[in-house]
Amino acid sequence: MNTLIEQVKTEIAYRGYSQSTCKSYCEHLLKLSHYFNKPLDLITDDELNIFF
Protein backbone atom coordinates (compact mmCIF):
# COMPACT_ATOMS: atom_id res chain seq x y z
CA MET A 1 0.00 0.00 0.00
CA ASN A 2 1.17 3.48 -0.79
CA THR A 3 2.67 5.26 2.22
CA LEU A 4 0.93 8.51 1.35
CA ILE A 5 -2.43 6.76 1.39
CA GLU A 6 -1.60 5.27 4.78
CA GLN A 7 -0.80 8.77 6.04
CA VAL A 8 -4.15 10.01 4.72
CA LYS A 9 -5.94 7.12 6.46
CA THR A 10 -4.21 7.97 9.73
CA GLU A 11 -5.07 11.66 9.43
CA ILE A 12 -8.71 10.91 8.57
CA ALA A 13 -9.02 8.62 11.60
CA TYR A 14 -7.35 11.23 13.81
CA ARG A 15 -9.85 13.87 12.68
CA GLY A 16 -12.76 11.53 13.31
CA TYR A 17 -14.05 11.42 9.74
CA SER A 18 -16.36 8.60 8.71
CA GLN A 19 -15.24 5.36 7.11
CA SER A 20 -17.02 6.33 3.89
CA THR A 21 -14.97 9.54 3.74
CA CYS A 22 -11.79 7.55 4.24
CA LYS A 23 -12.79 5.10 1.52
CA SER A 24 -13.68 7.90 -0.90
CA TYR A 25 -10.44 9.84 -0.34
CA CYS A 26 -8.29 6.74 -0.70
CA GLU A 27 -10.09 5.56 -3.84
CA HIS A 28 -9.54 8.93 -5.48
CA LEU A 29 -5.87 8.91 -4.55
CA LEU A 30 -5.50 5.44 -6.06
CA LYS A 31 -7.24 6.62 -9.24
CA LEU A 32 -4.74 9.47 -9.54
CA SER A 33 -1.85 7.10 -9.04
CA HIS A 34 -3.17 4.72 -11.70
CA TYR A 35 -4.00 7.51 -14.13
CA PHE A 36 -0.44 8.85 -14.05
CA ASN A 37 1.04 5.38 -13.65
CA LYS A 38 3.37 6.51 -10.87
CA PRO A 39 3.45 6.90 -7.09
CA LEU A 40 1.48 9.81 -5.67
CA ASP A 41 4.57 11.54 -4.32
CA LEU A 42 6.02 11.74 -7.85
CA ILE A 43 2.99 13.44 -9.41
CA THR A 44 3.77 17.08 -10.11
CA ASP A 45 1.60 20.15 -9.61
CA ASP A 46 1.53 20.66 -13.39
CA GLU A 47 0.19 17.13 -13.91
CA LEU A 48 -2.50 17.73 -11.30
CA ASN A 49 -3.48 21.00 -12.98
CA ILE A 50 -3.89 19.17 -16.29
CA PHE A 51 -5.92 16.42 -14.62
CA PHE A 52 -8.29 18.82 -12.90
PDB file of N, H, CA, C and O in Angstrom:
ATOM      1  N   MET A   1       0.864  -1.184   0.000  1.00  0.00           N
ATOM      2  CA  MET A   1       0.000   0.000   0.000  1.00  0.00           C
ATOM      3  C   MET A   1       0.899   1.232   0.000  1.00  0.00           C
ATOM      4  O   MET A   1       1.969   1.250   0.607  1.00  0.00           O
ATOM      5  N   ASN A   2       0.447   2.216  -0.671  1.00  0.00           N
ATOM      6  H   ASN A   2      -0.422   2.201  -1.165  1.00  0.00           H
ATOM      7  CA  ASN A   2       1.168   3.477  -0.789  1.00  0.00           C
ATOM      8  C   ASN A   2       1.271   4.158   0.575  1.00  0.00           C
ATOM      9  O   ASN A   2       0.279   4.260   1.298  1.00  0.00           O
ATOM     10  N   THR A   3       2.460   4.618   0.923  1.00  0.00           N
ATOM     11  H   THR A   3       3.265   4.534   0.336  1.00  0.00           H
ATOM     12  CA  THR A   3       2.670   5.262   2.217  1.00  0.00           C
ATOM     13  C   THR A   3       1.844   6.536   2.363  1.00  0.00           C
ATOM     14  O   THR A   3       1.340   6.829   3.447  1.00  0.00           O
ATOM     15  N   LEU A   4       1.706   7.284   1.289  1.00  0.00           N
ATOM     16  H   LEU A   4       2.115   7.046   0.408  1.00  0.00           H
ATOM     17  CA  LEU A   4       0.925   8.515   1.351  1.00  0.00           C
ATOM     18  C   LEU A   4      -0.537   8.207   1.669  1.00  0.00           C
ATOM     19  O   LEU A   4      -1.177   8.936   2.427  1.00  0.00           O
ATOM     20  N   ILE A   5      -1.052   7.153   1.102  1.00  0.00           N
ATOM     21  H   ILE A   5      -0.532   6.560   0.486  1.00  0.00           H
ATOM     22  CA  ILE A   5      -2.434   6.758   1.390  1.00  0.00           C
ATOM     23  C   ILE A   5      -2.562   6.334   2.850  1.00  0.00           C
ATOM     24  O   ILE A   5      -3.564   6.640   3.496  1.00  0.00           O
ATOM     25  N   GLU A   6      -1.580   5.650   3.362  1.00  0.00           N
ATOM     26  H   GLU A   6      -0.766   5.402   2.837  1.00  0.00           H
ATOM     27  CA  GLU A   6      -1.596   5.274   4.778  1.00  0.00           C
ATOM     28  C   GLU A   6      -1.582   6.518   5.668  1.00  0.00           C
ATOM     29  O   GLU A   6      -2.255   6.554   6.699  1.00  0.00           O
ATOM     30  N   GLN A   7      -0.828   7.519   5.277  1.00  0.00           N
ATOM     31  H   GLN A   7      -0.282   7.490   4.440  1.00  0.00           H
ATOM     32  CA  GLN A   7      -0.799   8.771   6.038  1.00  0.00           C
ATOM     33  C   GLN A   7      -2.164   9.450   6.005  1.00  0.00           C
ATOM     34  O   GLN A   7      -2.619   9.992   7.012  1.00  0.00           O
ATOM     35  N   VAL A   8      -2.811   9.417   4.847  1.00  0.00           N
ATOM     36  H   VAL A   8      -2.441   8.977   4.029  1.00  0.00           H
ATOM     37  CA  VAL A   8      -4.150  10.006   4.720  1.00  0.00           C
ATOM     38  C   VAL A   8      -5.131   9.250   5.611  1.00  0.00           C
ATOM     39  O   VAL A   8      -5.944   9.866   6.300  1.00  0.00           O
ATOM     40  N   LYS A   9      -5.058   7.923   5.601  1.00  0.00           N
ATOM     41  H   LYS A   9      -4.398   7.423   5.041  1.00  0.00           H
ATOM     42  CA  LYS A   9      -5.941   7.118   6.456  1.00  0.00           C
ATOM     43  C   LYS A   9      -5.750   7.474   7.929  1.00  0.00           C
ATOM     44  O   LYS A   9      -6.721   7.614   8.672  1.00  0.00           O
ATOM     45  N   THR A  10      -4.507   7.618   8.340  1.00  0.00           N
ATOM     46  H   THR A  10      -3.718   7.505   7.737  1.00  0.00           H
ATOM     47  CA  THR A  10      -4.211   7.972   9.726  1.00  0.00           C
ATOM     48  C   THR A  10      -4.777   9.345  10.072  1.00  0.00           C
ATOM     49  O   THR A  10      -5.384   9.523  11.127  1.00  0.00           O
ATOM     50  N   GLU A  11      -4.579  10.303   9.190  1.00  0.00           N
ATOM     51  H   GLU A  11      -4.085  10.159   8.332  1.00  0.00           H
ATOM     52  CA  GLU A  11      -5.071  11.665   9.428  1.00  0.00           C
ATOM     53  C   GLU A  11      -6.596  11.699   9.475  1.00  0.00           C
ATOM     54  O   GLU A  11      -7.176  12.395  10.309  1.00  0.00           O
ATOM     55  N   ILE A  12      -7.241  10.960   8.593  1.00  0.00           N
ATOM     56  H   ILE A  12      -6.771  10.394   7.916  1.00  0.00           H
ATOM     57  CA  ILE A  12      -8.709  10.914   8.571  1.00  0.00           C
ATOM     58  C   ILE A  12      -9.236  10.310   9.874  1.00  0.00           C
ATOM     59  O   ILE A  12     -10.202  10.814  10.447  1.00  0.00           O
ATOM     60  N   ALA A  13      -8.606   9.238  10.336  1.00  0.00           N
ATOM     61  H   ALA A  13      -7.821   8.829   9.871  1.00  0.00           H
ATOM     62  CA  ALA A  13      -9.018   8.615  11.595  1.00  0.00           C
ATOM     63  C   ALA A  13      -8.798   9.579  12.763  1.00  0.00           C
ATOM     64  O   ALA A  13      -9.643   9.689  13.651  1.00  0.00           O
ATOM     65  N   TYR A  14      -7.665  10.272  12.755  1.00  0.00           N
ATOM     66  H   TYR A  14      -6.978  10.183  12.034  1.00  0.00           H
ATOM     67  CA  TYR A  14      -7.346  11.233  13.815  1.00  0.00           C
ATOM     68  C   TYR A  14      -8.392  12.343  13.886  1.00  0.00           C
ATOM     69  O   TYR A  14      -8.764  12.788  14.972  1.00  0.00           O
ATOM     70  N   ARG A  15      -8.861  12.785  12.725  1.00  0.00           N
ATOM     71  H   ARG A  15      -8.559  12.424  11.842  1.00  0.00           H
ATOM     72  CA  ARG A  15      -9.849  13.869  12.676  1.00  0.00           C
ATOM     73  C   ARG A  15     -11.275  13.384  12.918  1.00  0.00           C
ATOM     74  O   ARG A  15     -12.200  14.188  13.027  1.00  0.00           O
ATOM     75  N   GLY A  16     -11.446  12.077  13.001  1.00  0.00           N
ATOM     76  H   GLY A  16     -10.695  11.423  12.913  1.00  0.00           H
ATOM     77  CA  GLY A  16     -12.761  11.528  13.311  1.00  0.00           C
ATOM     78  C   GLY A  16     -13.727  11.484  12.141  1.00  0.00           C
ATOM     79  O   GLY A  16     -14.941  11.433  12.337  1.00  0.00           O
ATOM     80  N   TYR A  17     -13.192  11.504  10.918  1.00  0.00           N
ATOM     81  H   TYR A  17     -12.206  11.545  10.759  1.00  0.00           H
ATOM     82  CA  TYR A  17     -14.052  11.425   9.738  1.00  0.00           C
ATOM     83  C   TYR A  17     -14.629  10.014   9.613  1.00  0.00           C
ATOM     84  O   TYR A  17     -14.104   9.065  10.194  1.00  0.00           O
ATOM     85  N   SER A  18     -15.692   9.894   8.865  1.00  0.00           N
ATOM     86  H   SER A  18     -16.119  10.665   8.393  1.00  0.00           H
ATOM     87  CA  SER A  18     -16.362   8.604   8.712  1.00  0.00           C
ATOM     88  C   SER A  18     -15.547   7.653   7.829  1.00  0.00           C
ATOM     89  O   SER A  18     -14.654   8.065   7.090  1.00  0.00           O
ATOM     90  N   GLN A  19     -15.888   6.377   7.935  1.00  0.00           N
ATOM     91  H   GLN A  19     -16.614   6.042   8.535  1.00  0.00           H
ATOM     92  CA  GLN A  19     -15.236   5.364   7.108  1.00  0.00           C
ATOM     93  C   GLN A  19     -15.510   5.594   5.624  1.00  0.00           C
ATOM     94  O   GLN A  19     -14.650   5.333   4.783  1.00  0.00           O
ATOM     95  N   SER A  20     -16.704   6.082   5.305  1.00  0.00           N
ATOM     96  H   SER A  20     -17.403   6.294   5.988  1.00  0.00           H
ATOM     97  CA  SER A  20     -17.021   6.327   3.890  1.00  0.00           C
ATOM     98  C   SER A  20     -16.168   7.469   3.334  1.00  0.00           C
ATOM     99  O   SER A  20     -15.794   7.447   2.162  1.00  0.00           O
ATOM    100  N   THR A  21     -15.863   8.456   4.157  1.00  0.00           N
ATOM    101  H   THR A  21     -16.167   8.475   5.109  1.00  0.00           H
ATOM    102  CA  THR A  21     -14.973   9.539   3.735  1.00  0.00           C
ATOM    103  C   THR A  21     -13.577   8.991   3.482  1.00  0.00           C
ATOM    104  O   THR A  21     -12.944   9.318   2.477  1.00  0.00           O
ATOM    105  N   CYS A  22     -13.108   8.166   4.386  1.00  0.00           N
ATOM    106  H   CYS A  22     -13.622   7.901   5.201  1.00  0.00           H
ATOM    107  CA  CYS A  22     -11.791   7.547   4.237  1.00  0.00           C
ATOM    108  C   CYS A  22     -11.734   6.733   2.949  1.00  0.00           C
ATOM    109  O   CYS A  22     -10.778   6.841   2.181  1.00  0.00           O
ATOM    110  N   LYS A  23     -12.746   5.930   2.719  1.00  0.00           N
ATOM    111  H   LYS A  23     -13.523   5.842   3.343  1.00  0.00           H
ATOM    112  CA  LYS A  23     -12.789   5.098   1.517  1.00  0.00           C
ATOM    113  C   LYS A  23     -12.780   5.961   0.263  1.00  0.00           C
ATOM    114  O   LYS A  23     -12.049   5.673  -0.685  1.00  0.00           O
ATOM    115  N   SER A  24     -13.584   7.012   0.253  1.00  0.00           N
ATOM    116  H   SER A  24     -14.177   7.246   1.024  1.00  0.00           H
ATOM    117  CA  SER A  24     -13.676   7.898  -0.903  1.00  0.00           C
ATOM    118  C   SER A  24     -12.338   8.586  -1.187  1.00  0.00           C
ATOM    119  O   SER A  24     -11.874   8.593  -2.327  1.00  0.00           O
ATOM    120  N   TYR A  25     -11.728   9.156  -0.168  1.00  0.00           N
ATOM    121  H   TYR A  25     -12.105   9.150   0.758  1.00  0.00           H
ATOM    122  CA  TYR A  25     -10.442   9.840  -0.343  1.00  0.00           C
ATOM    123  C   TYR A  25      -9.394   8.873  -0.891  1.00  0.00           C
ATOM    124  O   TYR A  25      -8.679   9.196  -1.840  1.00  0.00           O
ATOM    125  N   CYS A  26      -9.307   7.702  -0.297  1.00  0.00           N
ATOM    126  H   CYS A  26      -9.888   7.440   0.473  1.00  0.00           H
ATOM    127  CA  CYS A  26      -8.288   6.736  -0.701  1.00  0.00           C
ATOM    128  C   CYS A  26      -8.528   6.211  -2.113  1.00  0.00           C
ATOM    129  O   CYS A  26      -7.576   6.004  -2.866  1.00  0.00           O
ATOM    130  N   GLU A  27      -9.781   5.994  -2.475  1.00  0.00           N
ATOM    131  H   GLU A  27     -10.554   6.162  -1.863  1.00  0.00           H
ATOM    132  CA  GLU A  27     -10.092   5.556  -3.836  1.00  0.00           C
ATOM    133  C   GLU A  27      -9.677   6.608  -4.859  1.00  0.00           C
ATOM    134  O   GLU A  27      -9.135   6.273  -5.912  1.00  0.00           O
ATOM    135  N   HIS A  28      -9.927   7.864  -4.556  1.00  0.00           N
ATOM    136  H   HIS A  28     -10.367   8.137  -3.700  1.00  0.00           H
ATOM    137  CA  HIS A  28      -9.539   8.931  -5.483  1.00  0.00           C
ATOM    138  C   HIS A  28      -8.019   9.058  -5.591  1.00  0.00           C
ATOM    139  O   HIS A  28      -7.492   9.321  -6.672  1.00  0.00           O
ATOM    140  N   LEU A  29      -7.329   8.877  -4.496  1.00  0.00           N
ATOM    141  H   LEU A  29      -7.756   8.664  -3.617  1.00  0.00           H
ATOM    142  CA  LEU A  29      -5.870   8.911  -4.552  1.00  0.00           C
ATOM    143  C   LEU A  29      -5.327   7.754  -5.388  1.00  0.00           C
ATOM    144  O   LEU A  29      -4.376   7.930  -6.150  1.00  0.00           O
ATOM    145  N   LEU A  30      -5.925   6.581  -5.245  1.00  0.00           N
ATOM    146  H   LEU A  30      -6.697   6.438  -4.626  1.00  0.00           H
ATOM    147  CA  LEU A  30      -5.502   5.439  -6.059  1.00  0.00           C
ATOM    148  C   LEU A  30      -5.779   5.677  -7.539  1.00  0.00           C
ATOM    149  O   LEU A  30      -4.973   5.304  -8.391  1.00  0.00           O
ATOM    150  N   LYS A  31      -6.916   6.297  -7.849  1.00  0.00           N
ATOM    151  H   LYS A  31      -7.572   6.600  -7.157  1.00  0.00           H
ATOM    152  CA  LYS A  31      -7.237   6.617  -9.243  1.00  0.00           C
ATOM    153  C   LYS A  31      -6.194   7.560  -9.838  1.00  0.00           C
ATOM    154  O   LYS A  31      -5.763   7.381 -10.977  1.00  0.00           O
ATOM    155  N   LEU A  32      -5.793   8.559  -9.063  1.00  0.00           N
ATOM    156  H   LEU A  32      -6.143   8.704  -8.138  1.00  0.00           H
ATOM    157  CA  LEU A  32      -4.744   9.472  -9.536  1.00  0.00           C
ATOM    158  C   LEU A  32      -3.441   8.723  -9.805  1.00  0.00           C
ATOM    159  O   LEU A  32      -2.795   8.929 -10.832  1.00  0.00           O
ATOM    160  N   SER A  33      -3.073   7.870  -8.889  1.00  0.00           N
ATOM    161  H   SER A  33      -3.598   7.702  -8.054  1.00  0.00           H
ATOM    162  CA  SER A  33      -1.847   7.101  -9.038  1.00  0.00           C
ATOM    163  C   SER A  33      -1.898   6.218 -10.281  1.00  0.00           C
ATOM    164  O   SER A  33      -0.914   6.121 -11.015  1.00  0.00           O
ATOM    165  N   HIS A  34      -3.027   5.581 -10.519  1.00  0.00           N
ATOM    166  H   HIS A  34      -3.826   5.659  -9.923  1.00  0.00           H
ATOM    167  CA  HIS A  34      -3.167   4.721 -11.697  1.00  0.00           C
ATOM    168  C   HIS A  34      -3.228   5.528 -12.985  1.00  0.00           C
ATOM    169  O   HIS A  34      -2.678   5.114 -14.006  1.00  0.00           O
ATOM    170  N   TYR A  35      -3.887   6.668 -12.945  1.00  0.00           N
ATOM    171  H   TYR A  35      -4.334   7.004 -12.116  1.00  0.00           H
ATOM    172  CA  TYR A  35      -4.004   7.513 -14.135  1.00  0.00           C
ATOM    173  C   TYR A  35      -2.626   7.955 -14.623  1.00  0.00           C
ATOM    174  O   TYR A  35      -2.340   7.909 -15.820  1.00  0.00           O
ATOM    175  N   PHE A  36      -1.776   8.383 -13.691  1.00  0.00           N
ATOM    176  H   PHE A  36      -2.009   8.420 -12.719  1.00  0.00           H
ATOM    177  CA  PHE A  36      -0.444   8.852 -14.051  1.00  0.00           C
ATOM    178  C   PHE A  36       0.586   7.728 -14.076  1.00  0.00           C
ATOM    179  O   PHE A  36       1.732   7.935 -14.476  1.00  0.00           O
ATOM    180  N   ASN A  37       0.179   6.558 -13.653  1.00  0.00           N
ATOM    181  H   ASN A  37      -0.752   6.390 -13.328  1.00  0.00           H
ATOM    182  CA  ASN A  37       1.045   5.380 -13.646  1.00  0.00           C
ATOM    183  C   ASN A  37       2.355   5.638 -12.883  1.00  0.00           C
ATOM    184  O   ASN A  37       3.442   5.276 -13.334  1.00  0.00           O
ATOM    185  N   LYS A  38       2.212   6.270 -11.723  1.00  0.00           N
ATOM    186  H   LYS A  38       1.329   6.563 -11.357  1.00  0.00           H
ATOM    187  CA  LYS A  38       3.369   6.514 -10.867  1.00  0.00           C
ATOM    188  C   LYS A  38       2.901   6.763  -9.440  1.00  0.00           C
ATOM    189  O   LYS A  38       1.729   7.059  -9.209  1.00  0.00           O
ATOM    190  N   PRO A  39       3.819   6.643  -8.483  1.00  0.00           N
ATOM    191  CA  PRO A  39       3.450   6.897  -7.085  1.00  0.00           C
ATOM    192  C   PRO A  39       2.952   8.326  -6.893  1.00  0.00           C
ATOM    193  O   PRO A  39       3.355   9.241  -7.611  1.00  0.00           O
ATOM    194  N   LEU A  40       2.083   8.496  -5.926  1.00  0.00           N
ATOM    195  H   LEU A  40       1.756   7.753  -5.343  1.00  0.00           H
ATOM    196  CA  LEU A  40       1.485   9.806  -5.671  1.00  0.00           C
ATOM    197  C   LEU A  40       2.523  10.885  -5.385  1.00  0.00           C
ATOM    198  O   LEU A  40       2.362  12.029  -5.811  1.00  0.00           O
ATOM    199  N   ASP A  41       3.569  10.534  -4.677  1.00  0.00           N
ATOM    200  H   ASP A  41       3.700   9.605  -4.331  1.00  0.00           H
ATOM    201  CA  ASP A  41       4.567  11.545  -4.319  1.00  0.00           C
ATOM    202  C   ASP A  41       5.425  11.991  -5.501  1.00  0.00           C
ATOM    203  O   ASP A  41       6.220  12.922  -5.369  1.00  0.00           O
ATOM    204  N   LEU A  42       5.273  11.337  -6.655  1.00  0.00           N
ATOM    205  H   LEU A  42       4.627  10.581  -6.762  1.00  0.00           H
ATOM    206  CA  LEU A  42       6.016  11.744  -7.850  1.00  0.00           C
ATOM    207  C   LEU A  42       5.155  12.522  -8.842  1.00  0.00           C
ATOM    208  O   LEU A  42       5.654  12.978  -9.870  1.00  0.00           O
ATOM    209  N   ILE A  43       3.883  12.673  -8.543  1.00  0.00           N
ATOM    210  H   ILE A  43       3.478  12.303  -7.707  1.00  0.00           H
ATOM    211  CA  ILE A  43       2.987  13.435  -9.413  1.00  0.00           C
ATOM    212  C   ILE A  43       3.225  14.919  -9.159  1.00  0.00           C
ATOM    213  O   ILE A  43       3.217  15.376  -8.016  1.00  0.00           O
ATOM    214  N   THR A  44       3.437  15.662 -10.241  1.00  0.00           N
ATOM    215  H   THR A  44       3.444  15.291 -11.169  1.00  0.00           H
ATOM    216  CA  THR A  44       3.768  17.085 -10.110  1.00  0.00           C
ATOM    217  C   THR A  44       2.509  17.952 -10.051  1.00  0.00           C
ATOM    218  O   THR A  44       1.410  17.507 -10.384  1.00  0.00           O
ATOM    219  N   ASP A  45       2.696  19.180  -9.625  1.00  0.00           N
ATOM    220  H   ASP A  45       3.588  19.541  -9.354  1.00  0.00           H
ATOM    221  CA  ASP A  45       1.600  20.153  -9.610  1.00  0.00           C
ATOM    222  C   ASP A  45       1.064  20.388 -11.020  1.00  0.00           C
ATOM    223  O   ASP A  45      -0.146  20.509 -11.214  1.00  0.00           O
ATOM    224  N   ASP A  46       1.958  20.452 -12.000  1.00  0.00           N
ATOM    225  H   ASP A  46       2.941  20.353 -11.842  1.00  0.00           H
ATOM    226  CA  ASP A  46       1.527  20.659 -13.388  1.00  0.00           C
ATOM    227  C   ASP A  46       0.646  19.511 -13.872  1.00  0.00           C
ATOM    228  O   ASP A  46      -0.351  19.740 -14.557  1.00  0.00           O
ATOM    229  N   GLU A  47       1.006  18.286 -13.521  1.00  0.00           N
ATOM    230  H   GLU A  47       1.816  18.100 -12.964  1.00  0.00           H
ATOM    231  CA  GLU A  47       0.187  17.134 -13.909  1.00  0.00           C
ATOM    232  C   GLU A  47      -1.187  17.203 -13.250  1.00  0.00           C
ATOM    233  O   GLU A  47      -2.198  16.900 -13.883  1.00  0.00           O
ATOM    234  N   LEU A  48      -1.222  17.597 -11.992  1.00  0.00           N
ATOM    235  H   LEU A  48      -0.401  17.843 -11.478  1.00  0.00           H
ATOM    236  CA  LEU A  48      -2.504  17.725 -11.299  1.00  0.00           C
ATOM    237  C   LEU A  48      -3.359  18.822 -11.923  1.00  0.00           C
ATOM    238  O   LEU A  48      -4.575  18.667 -12.040  1.00  0.00           O
ATOM    239  N   ASN A  49      -2.740  19.920 -12.321  1.00  0.00           N
ATOM    240  H   ASN A  49      -1.752  20.046 -12.226  1.00  0.00           H
ATOM    241  CA  ASN A  49      -3.482  20.997 -12.976  1.00  0.00           C
ATOM    242  C   ASN A  49      -4.084  20.533 -14.294  1.00  0.00           C
ATOM    243  O   ASN A  49      -5.205  20.917 -14.630  1.00  0.00           O
ATOM    244  N   ILE A  50      -3.362  19.719 -15.039  1.00  0.00           N
ATOM    245  H   ILE A  50      -2.452  19.407 -14.766  1.00  0.00           H
ATOM    246  CA  ILE A  50      -3.886  19.169 -16.291  1.00  0.00           C
ATOM    247  C   ILE A  50      -5.040  18.217 -16.000  1.00  0.00           C
ATOM    248  O   ILE A  50      -6.051  18.226 -16.702  1.00  0.00           O
ATOM    249  N   PHE A  51      -4.888  17.406 -14.978  1.00  0.00           N
ATOM    250  H   PHE A  51      -4.066  17.398 -14.408  1.00  0.00           H
ATOM    251  CA  PHE A  51      -5.916  16.424 -14.625  1.00  0.00           C
ATOM    252  C   PHE A  51      -7.215  17.099 -14.208  1.00  0.00           C
ATOM    253  O   PHE A  51      -8.300  16.678 -14.609  1.00  0.00           O
ATOM    254  N   PHE A  52      -7.097  18.141 -13.407  1.00  0.00           N
ATOM    255  H   PHE A  52      -6.216  18.483 -13.081  1.00  0.00           H
ATOM    256  CA  PHE A  52      -8.286  18.819 -12.905  1.00  0.00           C
ATOM    257  C   PHE A  52      -8.644  19.977 -13.797  1.00  0.00           C
ATOM    258  O   PHE A  52      -9.623  20.677 -13.538  1.00  0.00           O
TER     259      PHE A  52
END
